[in-house]
Amino acid sequence: MSRVCSVCGRGAKAGNSRSHSNIATKRKFSVNVQSKKVDGQRIKICTKCIKTKVKPARVRVKKAA
């Protein structure tokens, strides 16, 4: 399987690698995909999704004015 996040679907992007003389050659920007066990199943998940899954949900409280 390719480097694609199974949660958000992010994959590789194409771009240019620039030399000192500014010559462009094609290159690929891969997503940082890790193999992690979630709910008893091993899935490929990107680090951005891992951070948001671990982050506790913020509860906003309105202050009385």
N, C-alpha and C positions, 0 to 999 in steps of 0.2 A: 504494500500500500504506500501511496505517496505521502509527502509531508503536508497533510491537511488536518486541521483540528476537527474532531468529530462533534464538538459542541457548537462552535460558532461558524465553522466552515471556512475559516481563513486558510489561504494557501500561499504559494510562492508568487512573488511579483517580479516583473521584468524591469530592468533598468540599464544604465550605462556605467561602465567603469572608466574613469577618466585618468589618462596618463599625465605626466608633467607637461607634455606639449599639447594637452587638451584633446587628444585623439580618443574617440569614444569606441569602446568595444562592449558588446552585449554581455550582461551577466544576470544572475538570478538572486533575488533576496528571499531566502527561506525563512519560514516561520519557526520560532523556537518551540518545537513540539516534543512533549515528554510523554512517556508511557506511565500511566498512573491508574491505580485501582480505585474505582468509584462504584459504590453499591455492589461490591463483590465481582465486578467485571473490569478487566483491564482495557482501557481505552487510550487513544492518542489525543492529548489535550494540550492546547497552547498555554504558555505561562501566563498570558493575560487572563485567560479563563480560570486558571488555578488561583490567581490572586483575587479575583472577584468572588470565587466560590468560598474562599477562606475568610474574606473580609466580613466582619459582622455588619448586619444591617443597621443603618443609622436611624434613630427615631427622632423626628423633629418635634419639639414641644413649643407651642406658641406661648410667648410671654404676654402677660396681661399688661396693657398699656395704661 
